[in-house]
Amino acid sequence: MSFIYGAAGRVYLATDLGLMCDGVTDDTAAFQSIPSAVPDGSTIVFPATRTVVTAGMSYSNKSLRFVGSGLGTEIALRGSNQVLFNLSLSDVLYTFGLESMMLLTNGSGNYAVNISRPSTASNIYTGPYFTDLVFRGEHPILDAWSCCIQLANCYNFRINRCHATGNQSYSMNFLNLAEHSTDGTVADCRVAMADYGIRTVAGGISEGIIVYGNKFVGVRHGIVLEDGNQAPGAQIFNNHINAFNTGIKAINRPQLQITCNLIYKYNSADFYGLWIEGGCASSLIQGNTVVGFSPTYSGTAVGLVIATTPNFMILDNIFENCAVGMDGINSSSGLDDRNTFINCASPRQSFNAPGHVSGTMYLR
């Protein structure tokens, strides 16, 4: 086993730290004592069994890595309004790793991971890292996490190959980003039955985020970047989104690159495939396909809204079965070209200065 955190580099088995990990015993006390029982830089390995706790652990200022033995490793939080891993990390050298396990819940209001760092703007913080995780309820239809991962002021985070399933209330959020959570990557994740796949909090400076190769299926909202205070540079590409209300939305975030995403309307709610609003200047929207499934599903389907945004480029997109293909509300000085509209009642509307439109196709 390799070690990537801290100088100590020690490996501990969870069962050597007082946990039974037998799926029956309440291991809460031993689980909560792990951070004080091991030195900074340690790796804690859980066996391929179920560990049951009724409350989570909280700690600060220590780098720890929690590793399972594959998806046979389960940590089940049985309680409500709890956080399984609740961390406050104030130094740039402290980080967190969580790998190769399944995190279960059967209560309400539970968060799997919450990590906060100080608000000093910097991109030299490292991590946290999340790899090969499954988040779900113990009962796959009735139970769900309220939020799988919530990060505040976390830099260079990596979330890879994670799978999260909500419940029939569609109330789970997979990833919440707050304050200066920047330069992170979310890749090859699968999220189903959720409220939000990825959501940044309004007013937060979440810049430089890269989101690619993910599937958000049966979600109310796929990727929503709320008002970013002119935080630039998100790259969103090659994602597959089946959404009730919103595929991808970004507000006040210049230099966006939203490319080669496949976005479907999923039910009868009003639907917006792409929504770009206010201050998203110099953004590129290219190669996306948005399918509104009108009239299969009722409710208005709009392929792209670009509102009060100058100097945009909209190229090579396909909008199919939408009431409105593209709606340019108070947007000007942009270029849209080589876009294709298939069975769209109103292909383009409300553009103040549409720019160059040759090559655009209207098909029925």
Secondary structure, 3 states (H helix, E strand, C coil): CCCCCCCCCCEEEHHHHCCCCCCCCECHHHHHHHHHHCCCCEEEECCCCEEEECCCEEEECCCEEEECCCCCCEEEECCCCCEEEEEECCCCCCCEEEEEEEEEECCCCCEEEEEECCCCCCCCCCCCEEEEEEEEECCCCCCCCCEEEEEECCCCCEEECCEEECCCCCCCEEEEEECCCCCCEEECCEEEEEEEEEEECCCCCCCCCEEECCEEEEEEEEEEECCCCCCCCCEEECCEEEEEEEEEEEECCCCCEEECCEEEECCCCCEEEEEEECCCCCCEEECCEEECCCCCCCCCEEEEEEECCCCCEEECCEEECCCEEEECCCCCCCEEECCEEECCCEEEECCCCCCCCCCCEEEC
